Amino acid sequence: MTDMVPPPSNAIAGLILAGGLSRRMGGGDKPLISVGGQSLLDRVIERLAPQVGAMVLNANGDPARFADTTLPVVPDVIDGYGGPLVGVLTGLEWLKDHTVGVEWMVSVAADTPLFPADLVERLHRAVTEGGADIAVARTGDQAHPVFALWPLRLAADLRRAVVEEDMRKIDAWTERYRVAHVEWPLKPHDPFFNVNTPEDVARLSMILDGSLPAEPPLLAETGIAVLVERRDGATQWITDSWRPLEALADVPGGAPWTMLRRGEGFEHYLATGVKVALHRSDLTSYRYNLGGLEPRLYVVLRLTGDSDRPVKVVMATIAPDEAQAMSESGEDMVDGIPLPPELFHWAMAFCACHPPDEPMRKRKRDKLDSDKVFGAKGRS
């Protein structure tokens, strides 16, 4: 391949697409989320600015919320949320009407701040050398049509497709033209990784500060203490009842089982040395729990028959399905308590170390694990 001189920056303009509904982030303006002291949008602008001339932001709603960017904020030219293809049309038409000498537009997403610093140069090289109409970025087998180079000359064609054919899928429109795909490596991370969930925020933070491990961990473990309550029984057949009240991430020193308080009809005990383990095979279960409105720590208590320590904490887990399986025996007491913030962030970081789409693989517990932890109840 012959080295080419990049085109003059003013011949290529940049469009930042910020029209997503942020459903997986609970709504709001996802591009304004701060990570590492800087918003996603500011990071995108900072990365795109050296590669293009003019820049425009496609966003609906009150443009004043993006005033700090000093960029023109342009709403969709088609009413209703039409997705990125309508955003591309909006950018092409705005640039045709408001700029001089611009021949190309590169589009990027406002929630993807790690896109390559040579994005524009390589996309332009691909259309020039290959005689293509459009260039699209790709990693592995995945094309990223939001990260593409578009000629302004196709604006009228795109409007007809969007208005007359009600077309909304980028791929359906680009397949009508000669498209060049430009490949970027997936290592050390996918440069087109976009932030959709709180877990993604954690993953981006780890990428930015260099703490994301090269190989995702198979196992993580930490120690906690659990506050356990005993109450007098309500009937002659139930002498007492036990339940966990609170998990303490800051584990105090002392004996493994200590009475803290006694009142009328109740006693509080502190159980220390309780282990919480995270397994790569249970990622789906952790993500389900962590993504809920009230993430829980599930504590399993078991009667011992020992007067000095009547119950013991058999397990504390962040995996709801693991707790459900323990409850099926009918012998153990399983209850969910609020997940302490320290454990929440620890578990979130563990999940963030793994690719967001990594499938769940059922963990096979060996005999030693089953005997010691699960009481040989036949769990697999």
N, C-alpha and C positions, 0 to 999 in steps of 0.2 A: 504494500500500500504506500502510495506517495504522500509525503507530508504536505499538508495544505495550510495556507495562511488562513486563520479564522476570519470570518466576515466582519466588516465594521459593526461594532456593537449597536449602532443606531439603526441598522437594517433589520435587527431582530428585537422585538419587544417581548416583555414577559407578562403573562397572565397568572395571577394567583387565585386559585379556586377555593373560596371559603364559604360555599353555600350549603355544606352538610348540615343535617338536623341534629347531630350529636346525640342520638338516642342512647347509644351505649355508654355515654358519659353522663347521662341524666339530663340531657338538654343543655341549653346555654351556648356560649360561644367557645367552642373547643379551641380554635386558633389562639385565643387569649389566655389559655392555661399556661401557667409559668412552670418551667422545668429548669432547675439549675439557675434560678434568678433571671430568666429571660423567657418571654412568651414564645410559643411555637411559631406564631406569625412573624415575630421579630427575627427569629432564627432563619426562617424561610426567606425573608426579605434580604437579610445579610448574605445568604448564600447565593441568591439569584442576582442581586444587583451588579456584581462584577461581570456577569455573563451576558447582560442585555443592555439595551438603551432604556427606552421608556418602560414603565411598569404600571399595571393597573390591577386593582383588586375587585374580583367579582364576589359580591355579598349582598344579600337581601336584608331588609329591615332598616333600622336607623343607622345611617352611615357615620353618625357622630361617634359611635363607639370605637371606630377605627381612626379617629382624627389624628392620633399620635403618629400614625405611619406616614402622614402627609401624602399618601397615594390617592389617586382618583378612585372612588368607590362606586362601582357600577352594578346596579341590580339586574337580574335576568330580564332580557328583552321579551321573554314569553311569560305570561302570568302563570303563577303556580310553580311549585318546586319541580323543575324539569330535569334535575340531575346535571352531571358534568357536561353532557353534550350541549345543553342549552347554555351552560357557562362558557363553553368554547365559542359558540355562536355569538354570545354577548361580547366576548373579548375581540373577536375578529371584526365585528361591525363597529365597535367603539373605536378601535385603532384606525379603521378605514376613514372614519369621520373626524378624528381628532389628531392624527399624526401625519407627517410628511416623510416619505422615503422609507417607510417600514414595509418590508416585503414578507416577513415571516413573524410568527408568534409562537413562543414556546409556552406551554401550559404546565403548571406545577400545582400540587395540592398544599393547602395551608397547614395541614396536620402531618407533613412528612419532611422534617427539617434536616434529614441526613442525605438528601439526594446529591448526586455527584457534582463536584466542582467543575467537571468538564462536560456536563450534560449538554449544554447548548452547542459547544464546539463539535462534539462527536455526532450529535443528531444532524447538524448542518452538513457535516462531512458525508454522512450516509446518504442524504438526499442528493447531494451534489455529485458524488462519485457513482451512485447507483441509478441516477435519473428517476428517483422516486418522487411522489407527490407529498408524502407524509413520512415522518420518521417517529418510531415509537420505542421507548425504552423497554428492556426486558432483563429479568434475572432468572436463570434456570429455564424452566418451562413456562414461567409466568410473565405475560406481557403486562405492561403498565400504561394503558392508553391515556391516562390522565397526564402522564409525563411524555409529551409529544411535541413535535415541531409541525406547525400548520402554516400553509401559505395563505395570505390574505385573499388571494384570487378565488379561493373556494368559498368565500363567505356567502355568496348568493346561492350556490348549490346547497350549502348546509341549511340555509333558511328554508328553501323549498322542501327539503327532506323533513325538517322539524315541523313546519307549519302544515304542509299539504299531506305528508305521510305520517304525521304524528310520531316520527322516529325519536327515540330516546336513548338507544344503546350505541355507544361509541363504536364498538366493533362492527355493528351492522352497517354503519355508514362508511367506516374506513375500508371495508372490504371491497368497496366500489373503485378504489384507487390503488395505485402502486405504493405499497407501504414497505419501508425499510425498518427492520428491527435491529436495535443496537444493544449488545449484551454487556452487562456489568456483573462482576463476581458477587456471590452471596456471602463470602467470607471477607473480613471477620464478622460482618453482619450485613443483612440486606439493606442497601442504601435507600430502598423505597419502602422501608418499614414505616407504617403510619400509626399514629396514636389514636386508638378508638376506645380504650378502656383504662380504668385506673391501673391495671396491671401493665399496660403499655407505657404509662407514665413512669412506672417504676423501672421498666426495662430501658427506656430512653435515658433515665437518670444514670443507670449503671453503665450504659454505653458511653455517655458523656464524661463520667468521672473515671472510666477505665476499670470499673469493678466487675463488669460482666465476664464470667469465666469463659475460657475458650471451649471447655467441655462442660455441659450442664451437669450438676451434681446428681447422683443417684439417690442420695440420702442426706438428710440434715436432722440434727437432734438438739434439743435444748431441755433444760430443767426448769420446773416451776414448782410452786406450792399451791395447795388447794385448801380452801376453808370449807370444812364439812360441818353440817349441823345434824344433831340428833334431837328428835322431839318425842315426847311421851306419846304413846299410842292413844288413839281415839276410842278404841273398844277393848274389851277383855281379850279378844283374839289377837289384836295387834298391840304388842307391848311397847314398841317404839318404831320410829321411822327415821331414815337417813337420807340426806340429799346434799349435793355440793352447792355452795353458795357463791363462791368467787374464786377465780384463779389469780395468782400473784406471780407476775413475771420476774419481779425482783425477789429472788428467793432468800428469805432470811435464814440465818444459821440456826442450829439447834437440833433437838431430837427429831426423828422421823415422824413422831406422832405426839402432839402436845395439846393438852386441854388449855384453851384460852379463856373461856368464860362459861359460867353456869348461871342460869336463871330459872325462873319458874317454868318447869316443863320442858326445858331445852338445855343443850350444851353445845358449845362450839369448839371444834378441834382444828388444828393445823397439821396437814399432811405434807411433808417435804420430800424432796428427792423424786418427784414425779417426772417422768420423761415424756416429752412430746416429740414424736418422730414424723418426718415428712418423707414420703417415698415418691420417686418419679412416676411410678405406675399408678398413683392415685391423683394425678394432676386434675383430672376432670372433676373429681369430687371436691377437691380444695377450691377450685375456681367457682364451682357452684355455690359453695358456702361463702366465700369471700365476696362474691358479687351480690349477695343478698343485702337487704336493708339492715339486718341485725346479725352479722356473722357470729357464730357460736363456737364454743369449745365444748365438746361432748366428753363428759366424765363418767366412767364406769366404776361403780362401787360394788364390793363383794363382802358378804358377811364372813368372818373368820372363825367365830366361836371362841376367840381369845378375849378374855375379860380386859386385858391390858390394852388391846387394840381390836375393838369389836369389828371394825370394817377396814378394808384397805382399798386404795385406789388402784384398780387393776389396769386402767388405761385412761389416757386423756388424748383425744384425737380431734383434728380439724376436719376429718372426712366424715360427712353425714352417713354415707353408706356403711362405713365401718362400724359406726355407733348403732345403726339399725340392725346389723348382723349380730352384734353383741346382745341386743335387747331380745332377740328371738328365742334365746335359751330360756327366758323366764326366771333364771336364777340370779342374774345380776341386776343392779339398779343403774339405769342409764338416764342421764339428764343433761340438757344443754344449758350452759351459762354464758354470759356475755364474753366474747373473745377480747382479752386485753389489747390495747393499741400496740404494745410492743410485739405481741405474738402476731397480730394482724400484719404488721409491716414485715416481720420476719418471714411469715408464710408467703406474703405477696412477693417479696424479693426472691424466694425460692421458685415460685411459679414463673416469675419474670426471667429467670435464667434459662428457661426452656422456650423453644419456638412456640409462638402463640397457637399454632394449629397442631401441636404435637398430640397424637391420639393417646387415649388411655389404654394402658396395657395392664391387665389384671395381675396383681402381685400374687405369686405362689409362696405361701409361708411354709417354711420347713417345719419338721416335727419339733425341734427344740423351741422354735418361736411359738408354735401352737400350745405346747405343754406349759411353757412359762408365762406366756402373756394371755392366751385365750382359753386356758383351762381345758385344752383338748376337746373343744366342742365341735370339731369337724369342719371348721371354716377352711375354705380353700382360697 
